[in-house]
């Protein structure tokens, strides 16, 4: 478990200023089908949801309001699910590998303190990916085009 935490923390530290390869892959996904924007929007939702889930899980562990084995199983299952999505839909292969390692590591946790340490590290990863997607996304241009599209047709598409 400690090795996984170190790996995640190193990844987060190494990519504070340097864009992760996962972001380069995400923002080049499906360019011929013009689906890159959809992948980025859905990915930001996934990493945000994962961060929120992990915050909820480790807060319950810290406060003693959740039974450790239940929190471990829920977190393991959730991380396996999200780890699969990261590769399958967003080509975030590096992150997927770390998240799946964390899912395995959760099984070895023997205390709430260890659970908090591991899930907080994974949460840092998801928070950083949210940051990178936000930085890379062309919000200004997208907002302008969205406003123009809304002006051209009423809501509901009629």
Secondary structure, DSSP 8 states (H G I E B T S, - for coil): -HHHHHHHHHHHHHTSSS--HHHHHHTTTTGGGT-HHHHHHHHHHHHHHHHHHHHHHHHHHHHT-S-HHHHHHHHHHHHHHHHHHHHHTT--HHHHHHHHHHHHHHTT--SHHHHHHHHHHHHHHHHHHHHHHHHHS-HHHHHHHHHHHHHHS-TT--
